[in-house]
Amino acid sequence: MAEQDALFDDGAVPEQGFRAPVAAQISDISYRQLDYWARTGLVVPTLQDATGSGTQRLYSFSDLVQLRTVKSLLDAGISLQQIRLALSALRNRGVRDLAAVTLMSDGTSVFECTSDNEILDLLKGSHGVFAITMGGIAQEVRGAIAEFPPQVDELAARRALRRAS
């Protein structure tokens, strides 16, 4: 599976990992959704993917923002197929900092807006449009993270200790 590029680069948040059950809680999705999205490549954990029995997926801050974004788009009625296309387009275009992006949709397609003019143009041409500000989602994730301690791969840490001794 191709490596997923980070779509949200925030130097203010240290690179900490969150296990799948905690990532699901922070993202307000079910564990089954999280597992499905990881297995199908929609949002793959960038810190550590599951590589077999006994390994844990570890999700980064960027991953959590992407998960919460997908959840918001699904809640707004956007199909998973359209969400996959939108995320793929953002990744292919090299978008790194989603804090400056507003995702807008007319219920069928998802549009990336980075300026007020783009937002106004989209509003003029559409009847019903909703918007998701990525900076707002990042703030929501920061608030949710505060409730959970960072996770580490304890099994890998124990193995490393055994090898060192």
C-alpha positions as CSV (number, residue, x, y, z in Angstrom):
1,M,0.0,0.0,0.0
2,A,1.3,3.5,-0.9
3,E,2.5,5.6,2.0
4,Q,0.0,8.3,3.0
5,D,1.3,11.9,3.0
6,A,0.5,14.0,6.0
7,L,-2.3,16.5,5.2
8,F,-1.9,18.5,8.4
9,D,1.5,19.6,9.5
10,D,1.4,21.4,12.8
11,G,4.7,21.9,14.5
12,A,2.9,23.1,17.7
13,V,1.7,19.6,18.4
14,P,4.5,17.1,19.3
15,E,4.5,13.8,17.4
16,Q,2.6,11.5,19.8
17,G,0.9,8.3,19.0
18,F,-2.6,7.2,19.9
19,R,-3.7,3.6,19.7
20,A,-6.7,2.7,17.5
21,P,-9.3,2.5,20.3
22,V,-8.3,6.0,21.6
23,A,-8.0,7.4,18.0
24,A,-11.6,6.2,17.4
25,Q,-12.8,7.9,20.5
26,I,-11.0,11.2,19.7
27,S,-12.3,11.1,16.2
28,D,-15.8,10.2,17.3
29,I,-16.0,7.1,15.1
30,S,-16.4,3.4,15.8
31,Y,-13.5,1.1,16.0
32,R,-14.9,-0.8,13.0
33,Q,-14.9,2.4,10.9
34,L,-11.3,3.1,11.9
35,D,-10.2,-0.4,11.1
36,Y,-12.0,-0.3,7.7
37,W,-10.6,3.1,6.8
38,A,-7.0,1.9,7.6
39,R,-7.3,-1.4,5.8
40,T,-8.7,0.3,2.6
41,G,-6.1,3.1,2.7
42,L,-8.5,6.0,3.4
43,V,-6.6,7.1,6.5
44,V,-3.6,5.0,7.4
45,P,-1.8,5.6,10.7
46,T,1.4,7.4,9.9
47,L,3.3,6.5,13.1
48,Q,2.8,2.8,13.0
49,D,0.5,0.6,11.0
50,A,-0.5,-2.9,12.2
51,T,2.0,-5.4,10.7
52,G,0.7,-8.6,12.2
53,S,-0.4,-10.1,15.4
54,G,0.6,-8.2,18.5
55,T,1.3,-4.9,16.8
56,Q,-0.7,-1.8,17.4
57,R,-1.7,1.0,15.0
58,L,-0.4,4.4,16.3
59,Y,-2.2,7.5,14.9
60,S,-0.6,10.9,14.8
61,F,-2.2,14.3,15.3
62,S,-2.5,14.7,11.5
63,D,-4.2,11.3,11.2
64,L,-6.7,12.3,13.9
65,V,-7.5,15.5,12.1
66,Q,-8.1,13.6,8.9
67,L,-10.3,11.0,10.7
68,R,-12.4,13.8,12.2
69,T,-12.6,15.5,8.8
70,V,-13.9,12.3,7.2
71,K,-16.4,11.9,9.9
72,S,-17.7,15.5,9.5
73,L,-18.0,15.0,5.7
74,L,-19.9,11.7,6.2
75,D,-22.2,13.4,8.8
76,A,-22.9,16.0,6.1
77,G,-24.1,13.4,3.7
78,I,-21.0,13.1,1.5
79,S,-20.4,9.6,0.1
80,L,-17.3,7.8,1.1
81,Q,-16.3,7.5,-2.5
82,Q,-16.4,11.4,-2.9
83,I,-14.4,11.7,0.3
84,R,-11.8,9.3,-1.0
85,L,-11.5,11.4,-4.2
86,A,-11.2,14.6,-2.3
87,L,-8.5,13.3,0.0
88,S,-6.6,11.8,-2.9
89,A,-6.8,15.1,-4.8
90,L,-5.4,17.0,-1.8
91,R,-2.6,14.5,-1.4
92,N,-1.8,14.5,-5.1
93,R,-1.7,18.3,-5.1
94,G,0.8,18.3,-2.3
95,V,-1.4,20.1,0.2
96,R,0.5,20.0,3.5
97,D,-1.2,22.5,5.8
98,L,-4.9,22.0,6.0
99,A,-5.3,24.7,8.6
100,A,-5.6,27.3,5.8
101,V,-8.1,25.2,3.9
102,T,-11.9,25.3,4.0
103,L,-13.5,22.2,2.5
104,M,-16.9,23.0,1.0
105,S,-19.5,20.8,-0.6
106,D,-22.8,21.1,-2.4
107,G,-23.7,17.7,-1.1
108,T,-22.3,15.9,-4.1
109,S,-18.7,17.1,-4.6
110,V,-16.1,18.4,-2.2
111,F,-14.2,21.6,-3.0
112,E,-10.9,23.0,-1.5
113,C,-11.0,26.7,-0.9
114,T,-8.0,28.6,0.3
115,S,-9.2,32.2,-0.1
116,D,-12.3,34.2,0.6
117,N,-12.7,34.8,-3.2
118,E,-12.9,31.0,-3.9
119,I,-15.5,30.7,-1.1
120,L,-17.6,33.5,-2.6
121,D,-17.3,32.1,-6.1
122,L,-18.5,28.7,-4.9
123,L,-21.4,30.3,-2.9
124,K,-22.5,32.3,-6.0
125,G,-22.8,29.2,-8.2
126,S,-24.4,26.8,-5.7
127,H,-27.7,26.6,-4.0
128,G,-26.9,24.6,-0.9
129,V,-23.3,24.6,0.3
130,F,-21.7,23.7,3.7
131,A,-18.2,24.3,4.8
132,I,-15.7,22.6,7.1
133,T,-12.8,24.7,8.4
134,M,-9.8,22.5,8.9
135,G,-8.3,24.9,11.6
136,G,-11.6,24.4,13.6
137,I,-11.3,20.6,13.3
138,A,-7.7,20.8,14.5
139,Q,-8.8,22.8,17.5
140,E,-11.5,20.1,18.3
141,V,-8.9,17.4,18.1
142,R,-6.5,19.3,20.4
143,G,-9.3,19.6,22.9
144,A,-10.1,15.9,22.7
145,I,-6.4,14.9,22.9
146,A,-6.1,16.6,26.2
147,E,-8.4,14.0,27.7
148,F,-6.1,11.1,26.7
149,P,-2.5,10.5,27.5
150,P,-0.2,9.8,24.6
151,Q,0.3,6.1,23.8
152,V,3.4,4.2,23.1
153,D,3.9,0.8,21.8
154,E,4.7,-0.9,25.1
155,L,5.4,-4.3,23.5
156,A,8.1,-2.7,21.2
157,A,9.6,-0.9,24.1
158,R,9.9,-4.1,26.1
159,R,11.5,-5.9,23.2
160,A,14.0,-3.0,22.8
161,L,14.9,-3.2,26.5
162,R,15.4,-7.0,26.2
163,R,17.7,-6.5,23.2
164,A,19.7,-3.8,25.0
165,S,20.3,-6.0,28.1
